[in-house]
Amino acid sequence: MKVKIIALTLSLLMIALSICSCTRQKQDSDIGTTDTTVNNPTTNLTPEEILKPIENDFKSRTEAKYSNINGKDVTVYGFYIHANETENNPNFSQAVLIDQCTNYKKAHPDERVTLSFTSFYLSIYAAACIDPESPNYGKMKSLQSEEYTSDGFVRISHLLLEAARYGVEVTIVARRNSDIDHNEYFLSHLNDDAYIEGKKISDFMTYRKSFWTAYDDRGATDMMHNKLLAVSNYTDYSGNDHGKAIWVGSVNLDGINEDGSNGNTGAQSALIVAEHDELWKVVQNFITIMVDYCDQEQALIFRRLINSLNTEQITLINEGRGDEIPEDEQIVYIGTATDSIFELYFTSFGGTTNSWDTVNNPYCKYISKLSPSISGGDYIECLWVNPKYKQDFFWSDTAMKYIANAFKNNPNTKNVVNFWLPGANAEYFADLKEGENVGVCSINEIDYAYHNKDLQISYAENGVRHYVTLYNSLNMHGGSMYYQTNTLLVIHETEQTGNYTYLTYKSMYAPHIDFDNKRVTTEN
């Protein structure tokens, strides 16, 4: 079945640029106003116009600026690649950010510059064209025998080595091979000379292979499953210096197919968040801790440590005692008095396994917001994509029942529930009738070539509409929240801050839905 993309109207894509009056306690009135880049803002956007990359170094799908976040302006670059697409690979933005971090070090040789990178799969052959003058800029391919080519392609593995050669403090943690052994590749280069007299790559690079249990089934445990990049500084290709940035996503550094598509052909998502110092600190701290727990026998110790730190730190933050957390130990971020938009979590989540915990588990926190007691009859939305949804454990079954009951008990013809969840139980939603108690109800239990794992929820509370997206690396099985290491980034927008990130990703996750007319559209 061929999917037909229905273009969103201007009214959905234009952003309210009014001054924010957010609902989080102690929030200042001007936090989180949004300046966004909107592609071709015409009244009848074509699919190509909606999805056209923005003209920036990263070739992102979206670019949104949030003002006065902890005293700084934060930019979010969004990336999305559809199944089997040959361009728009989020790994390209990783290559650019690594290269630009190195460029900053070249221009500021006396400054300490750091780069931390993790990936479940790691291909040493995956290469990106990072020459802005090349017609291939933004494309990727596999380089089997060369580190780089004359037409601008360079292996990402080589970029990581080059960063260390120039004196960037590089940390790498990876688990599985996409092709040959990345362990052998990086270890073989540690003794190479750096570009700094008397120094070796090993003086600047910390490399670890995670030896935790290999992926064997949908409930695999003890898995290092994060896909992260954090840089302390970078210089863009126009010569402008920037501060801290993180990259988070669903895509590993997979191999690249002959046609330039990702080795994992499913849809993928990723984000770069730039100039958010607190998010960078949390990512940096987490990877620094993980380096010491890469052996199989340390997996259990590590996950218990992360669970304990999450539980203790969230408790302290909620009690107003977050300043008691040592700066180099904080691994969770749930916002501040001057940031109601961003949250960042690593698993193992805090609290206890197999409980509906709205304090420590962000899924529970935001799914609970669908409750009719909160929405008061106003419409709600829940859009969820995940390649592996296991219904047979406490949390997933509870979540599905909770969502279904929220829609049943809050009838509204503007409601939207849209799932691509192989393994989910559609019977819970059988009572929902489009045009009667719900606008759109589309529950897809088959595998539709998705690898991103993102959840979107919209609800109204106290007269303010909220738009929440949980970008993450968690497959929905019992191990992902409590036995593996995964990443979850929340972007919590409102009608005052602007909801461009939410709406743009919504159009990508659910191209088969005409949200204006509240109907599912397909053509044979």
C-alpha positions in Angstrom: 0.0 0.0 0.0 1.4 3.3 -1.0 1.2 6.1 1.6 -0.2 9.5 0.5 1.2 12.5 2.3 -1.3 15.1 3.2 0.2 18.6 3.5 -0.4 20.6 6.6 -1.9 24.0 6.2 -0.3 27.3 7.2 -2.4 27.5 10.3 -0.7 24.3 11.6 2.8 25.3 10.7 3.0 29.0 11.7 4.4 29.6 15.2 3.0 31.8 17.8 5.9 34.2 18.6 4.1 35.8 21.6 5.8 36.1 25.0 5.5 33.0 27.0 3.5 32.6 30.1 4.3 28.9 30.9 2.7 26.8 33.6 5.7 25.3 35.3 6.1 26.6 38.9 8.4 29.6 39.3 8.7 30.0 35.5 9.6 33.6 34.3 7.1 35.1 31.9 9.5 35.4 29.0 11.0 31.9 29.0 11.0 29.8 25.9 9.7 32.2 23.2 10.4 30.6 19.8 12.0 32.0 16.7 11.6 29.3 14.0 12.6 28.7 10.4 9.6 27.7 8.4 10.1 26.2 5.0 8.1 27.8 2.2 5.3 29.2 4.3 2.5 29.0 1.7 -1.1 27.9 2.3 -0.8 24.6 0.3 2.5 23.0 1.2 3.4 20.0 -0.9 5.1 17.0 0.8 8.4 18.1 -0.7 8.0 21.6 0.8 7.2 20.2 4.2 10.2 17.9 4.2 12.7 20.0 2.4 16.0 20.3 4.4 16.7 23.8 5.8 19.8 25.6 4.5 22.2 25.3 7.4 25.4 23.3 7.9 23.6 20.4 9.3 20.9 20.2 6.5 18.3 19.8 9.2 14.5 19.3 8.6 13.7 21.8 11.3 15.4 24.7 13.1 13.8 26.2 16.2 15.3 28.8 18.6 14.1 29.0 22.2 15.0 32.2 23.9 16.0 32.7 27.5 16.6 29.1 28.5 18.7 29.3 31.6 19.8 32.7 30.3 20.8 31.5 26.8 19.2 31.1 23.4 19.0 27.5 22.6 18.7 26.1 19.0 17.2 22.8 18.1 18.0 21.2 14.8 15.7 18.3 13.9 16.6 15.3 11.6 14.4 12.6 10.1 15.0 10.0 7.4 12.1 7.9 5.9 12.5 4.2 5.3 15.0 3.5 2.4 15.6 7.2 1.8 19.0 7.9 0.3 19.5 11.4 1.7 18.8 13.1 5.0 20.7 10.6 7.1 21.0 12.0 10.6 24.5 10.5 10.8 25.6 13.3 8.4 24.9 15.9 11.1 27.1 13.9 13.5 30.0 14.1 11.0 29.6 17.8 10.6 29.5 18.4 14.4 32.6 16.3 14.9 34.4 18.1 12.1 33.3 21.5 13.4 34.4 20.6 17.0 37.9 19.9 15.5 37.8 23.2 13.6 37.2 25.0 16.9 40.2 23.3 18.5 42.4 24.2 15.5 41.4 27.9 16.0 41.8 27.7 19.8 44.7 25.3 20.4 45.2 26.4 24.0 41.6 25.8 25.1 40.3 22.5 26.5 37.9 21.0 24.0 36.0 17.7 24.5 34.0 15.3 22.4 32.1 12.3 23.6 30.4 9.7 21.3 28.4 6.5 21.9 26.7 4.1 19.5 25.3 0.6 19.8 26.4 -0.2 16.3 29.5 1.4 14.8 30.7 1.2 11.2 34.2 2.3 10.5 33.3 2.6 6.8 30.4 5.0 7.1 31.4 8.2 5.4 29.8 11.6 4.8 30.5 14.4 2.4 31.3 17.4 4.6 32.7 19.7 1.9 30.1 22.5 1.6 31.3 23.3 -1.9 30.7 19.8 -3.1 27.5 18.8 -5.0 27.5 15.7 -2.8 27.4 17.8 0.5 25.0 16.0 2.8 25.2 12.6 1.2 26.7 9.4 2.7 28.4 6.3 1.3 30.7 3.5 2.4 34.5 3.9 2.0 35.9 0.4 2.1 39.6 1.1 1.5 40.0 4.9 1.9 39.7 7.2 4.9 38.6 10.1 2.7 38.2 11.0 -1.0 39.0 14.0 -3.2 35.3 14.8 -3.6 34.7 15.5 0.1 33.7 12.2 1.6 35.4 11.2 4.8 34.8 8.3 7.2 33.2 9.4 10.5 35.7 7.0 12.3 38.5 9.0 10.7 37.0 12.3 11.9 37.0 11.0 15.4 40.7 10.1 15.1 41.5 13.5 13.6 39.8 15.3 16.5 42.1 13.5 18.9 45.1 14.2 16.7 44.4 17.9 17.0 44.2 17.6 20.8 40.4 17.3 21.3 39.7 15.1 24.3 37.7 12.3 22.6 35.7 9.6 24.5 34.2 6.8 22.5 31.9 3.9 23.8 30.5 1.5 21.3 29.0 -2.0 21.4 28.5 -3.9 18.2 30.1 -3.9 14.8 28.3 -2.9 11.6 31.1 -4.3 9.5 34.6 -5.1 10.7 35.7 -4.8 14.3 35.7 -1.2 15.4 37.6 -2.4 18.5 40.5 -3.4 16.4 40.3 -0.3 14.3 40.5 2.3 17.1 43.0 0.3 19.2 45.3 0.0 16.3 45.5 3.8 16.0 45.9 4.8 19.6 49.7 4.7 19.2 49.7 7.0 16.2 51.3 10.4 16.5 49.1 13.3 17.2 49.7 16.7 15.5 51.0 18.0 18.8 54.7 17.4 19.3 55.6 14.5 21.5 51.9 13.4 21.8 50.1 10.3 20.7 46.4 9.8 19.9 46.1 7.8 23.2 47.0 11.0 25.1 43.7 12.5 23.9 41.4 9.5 23.2 39.6 7.3 25.6 38.1 4.3 23.7 36.0 1.6 25.2 34.1 -1.3 23.7 31.0 -2.3 25.7 31.0 -6.0 26.3 27.5 -6.2 27.7 25.2 -9.0 26.5 24.8 -9.0 22.7 21.3 -8.3 21.2 19.5 -11.6 21.0 15.8 -11.0 21.2 13.3 -8.3 21.8 13.7 -8.5 25.5 17.5 -8.4 25.5 19.0 -7.1 28.7 22.3 -5.5 29.7 22.6 -3.6 26.4 24.5 -0.4 25.9 22.0 1.1 23.5 22.7 4.9 23.6 23.3 6.9 20.5 24.9 10.2 21.7 27.4 12.9 20.7 28.4 15.8 22.9 30.9 18.6 22.0 32.1 21.4 24.3 32.6 23.8 21.3 32.3 24.0 17.6 33.0 26.4 14.8 30.5 26.4 11.9 31.6 26.6 8.3 31.0 30.3 8.2 33.6 30.8 10.9 31.3 31.5 13.8 32.2 29.9 17.2 29.5 28.1 19.2 29.4 26.6 22.7 28.1 23.3 23.9 25.9 21.0 21.8 24.5 17.5 22.0 23.2 15.1 19.4 20.7 12.4 20.4 18.8 10.0 18.1 17.5 6.6 17.3 20.1 5.9 14.6 23.3 4.1 15.2 26.4 4.6 13.1 25.3 1.9 10.8 26.9 0.9 7.6 25.9 2.6 4.3 24.3 0.7 1.4 25.4 1.0 -2.2 22.6 3.5 -3.0 23.6 5.7 -0.1 20.8 4.7 2.2 21.4 3.8 5.8 22.3 0.2 6.6 19.3 0.0 8.9 16.6 0.9 6.3 13.9 2.0 8.8 12.9 5.5 9.5 15.1 7.4 11.9 15.0 10.6 14.0 17.6 12.7 15.7 18.1 16.2 17.2 21.0 18.5 17.9 20.4 20.9 20.8 22.9 23.7 20.8 23.9 26.1 23.6 22.1 24.3 26.3 24.9 23.9 28.9 22.9 21.8 31.4 21.9 19.2 28.9 25.5 18.9 27.7 26.7 18.5 31.3 24.3 15.6 31.9 25.3 13.8 28.7 29.0 14.3 29.4 28.6 13.1 33.0 26.7 10.0 31.9 29.3 8.9 29.3 32.1 9.6 31.7 30.6 7.3 34.2 29.8 4.6 31.6 33.4 4.4 30.5 34.3 2.6 33.8 31.5 0.0 33.5 32.0 -1.5 30.0 32.8 -5.1 31.0 30.0 -7.7 31.2 30.4 -8.3 34.9 29.9 -4.6 35.5 26.6 -4.3 33.7 24.4 -5.0 36.7 26.5 -2.7 38.9 26.1 0.1 36.4 22.4 -0.1 35.9 21.9 -0.2 39.7 24.1 2.9 40.0 22.1 4.8 37.3 18.8 3.8 38.9 20.0 5.0 42.3 21.4 8.3 40.9 18.2 9.0 39.0 16.1 8.3 42.0 18.2 10.5 44.4 18.7 13.3 42.0 15.0 13.7 40.9 14.0 13.7 44.6 16.5 16.4 45.4 15.5 18.5 42.4 11.8 18.2 43.2 12.5 19.2 46.8 14.3 22.4 45.6 17.7 21.0 46.6 19.2 20.4 43.2 22.2 22.5 44.1 23.3 19.7 46.4 24.0 17.4 43.4 27.7 17.5 42.6 28.1 19.2 39.2 30.2 16.3 37.8 27.6 13.7 38.9 24.3 15.0 37.6 22.8 12.6 35.0 19.2 13.7 34.8 17.7 17.0 33.9 14.0 17.8 34.5 14.0 21.5 33.8 14.5 24.5 35.9 12.7 27.7 37.0 14.0 29.2 33.7 13.5 26.1 31.5 10.1 24.5 31.1 10.9 23.0 27.7 13.7 20.5 28.0 14.2 17.3 30.0 16.8 14.5 29.6 16.8 11.1 31.1 19.0 8.0 30.9 18.0 4.4 31.9 17.8 2.7 34.2 15.0 5.1 35.2 14.7 6.0 38.8 12.2 4.3 41.1 11.2 0.7 41.0 10.7 -1.7 38.1 7.1 -2.6 37.0 5.4 0.4 38.6 3.4 3.3 37.1 5.8 6.0 38.3 4.9 9.6 37.2 7.8 11.1 39.1 10.8 9.0 37.7 9.4 7.7 34.4 8.8 10.4 31.8 6.5 8.0 29.8 4.2 7.7 32.8 4.5 11.4 33.5 3.2 12.5 30.1 0.8 9.6 29.3 -0.9 10.5 32.5 -1.5 14.0 31.2 -4.1 12.5 28.8 -6.4 12.0 31.7 -9.9 13.5 31.3 -9.5 15.1 34.7 -6.7 17.2 33.2 -8.0 17.9 29.7 -11.5 18.7 31.0 -13.1 17.6 27.7 -10.6 19.4 25.5 -9.1 17.3 22.7 -6.0 15.0 23.2 -3.5 13.5 20.9 -1.2 10.5 21.2 1.1 9.5 18.3 3.6 6.7 18.9 6.1 5.0 16.7 8.2 2.1 17.9 9.7 -0.9 16.0 9.4 -3.3 18.9 6.4 -3.0 21.3 6.1 -6.0 23.6 2.6 -6.1 25.1 3.4 -9.0 27.5 5.0 -7.0 30.4 3.4 -4.9 33.1 4.4 -1.5 31.9 3.5 -1.7 28.2 0.1 -3.3 28.9 -0.7 -0.7 31.6 0.3 2.1 29.3 -1.9 0.8 26.4 -4.9 0.4 28.8 -4.3 3.9 30.2 -4.2 5.5 26.8 -7.3 3.7 25.5 -9.3 4.6 28.6 -8.2 8.2 28.4 -9.7 8.4 24.8 -12.8 6.5 25.7 -13.5 8.7 28.7 -12.8 12.0 26.9 -14.8 11.8 23.7 -13.9 14.6 21.2 -14.0 14.6 17.4 -10.7 16.4 17.4 -9.0 13.6 19.3 -6.1 11.8 17.5 -4.6 8.4 18.3 -2.1 7.1 15.8 0.2 4.2 16.5 2.8 2.3 14.5 3.5 -0.3 17.2 4.3 -3.9 16.1 3.1 -6.0 18.9 0.6 -3.6 20.5 -3.0 -4.7 21.2 -5.4 -2.8 19.0 -8.4 -4.4 20.8 -8.1 -1.9 23.6 -9.2 0.8 21.1 -12.0 -1.1 19.4 -14.7 1.2 21.0 -13.3 4.3 19.4 -15.3 5.4 16.4 -14.0 8.0 14.0 -16.3 11.0 13.7 -18.1 10.1 17.0 -15.8 10.0 20.0 -12.5 10.4 18.2 -11.3 12.3 15.0 -8.6 9.8 14.0 -8.0 6.3 15.3 -5.2 4.5 13.5 -3.7 1.5 15.3 -1.1 -0.3 13.2 0.3 -3.5 14.7 2.5 -4.5 11.7 6.1 -3.6 11.1 6.3 -0.6 8.9 10.0 0.0 8.6 10.4 2.4 11.5 13.5 2.4 13.7 12.7 5.7 15.5 10.9 5.2 18.9 9.3 8.6 19.5 6.1 9.4 21.4 4.1 12.6 20.9 1.3 13.8 23.3 -0.8 16.9 23.2 -3.2 17.9 26.0 -4.7 21.0 27.6 -4.2 21.9 31.2 -5.4 25.0 33.0 -6.4 26.6 29.7 -2.9 26.1 28.1 -2.3 23.6 25.3 0.8 21.5 25.6 2.8 19.7 22.8 5.2 17.1 24.2 7.6 14.9 22.2 9.7 12.2 23.8 12.7 11.5 21.4 14.4 8.4 22.6 16.3 5.2 21.9 14.0 2.8 23.8 12.4 -0.2 22.2 9.2 -1.0 24.1 10.1 -4.2 26.0 10.8 -5.0 29.6 14.6 -4.5 29.3 14.7 -1.0 27.7 13.7 1.0 30.8 15.5 -0.8 33.5 18.1 -3.2 32.2 19.7 -1.3 29.3 21.2 2.1 28.9 19.0 4.3 26.7 18.4 8.0 26.2 15.2 10.0 26.3 15.0 13.7 25.5 11.8 15.6 26.1 10.8 18.8 24.2 7.8 20.3 25.9 6.3 23.1 23.9 3.1 25.1 24.5 0.9 27.4 22.4 2.9 30.3 23.9 6.4 29.0 23.2 5.4 27.8 19.7 5.0 24.2 18.7 7.0 24.0 15.5 9.1 21.1 16.5 6.0 19.1 17.5 4.1 19.8 14.4 6.9 19.2 12.0 7.7 15.8 13.4 4.0 15.0 13.6 3.8 15.5 9.8 6.7 13.1 9.4 5.6 10.4 11.8 2.0 10.3 10.4 2.0 11.2 6.7 -1.0 9.1 6.1 -3.3 11.2 8.2 -5.1 14.3 7.0 -5.2 16.0 10.4 -7.3 19.0 9.1 -10.1 16.7 8.1 -9.5 14.1 10.7 -9.3 11.1 8.4 -6.8 8.4 7.4 -5.9 8.6 3.7 -4.3 6.0 1.6 -4.2 5.1 -2.1 -3.5 1.7 -3.7 
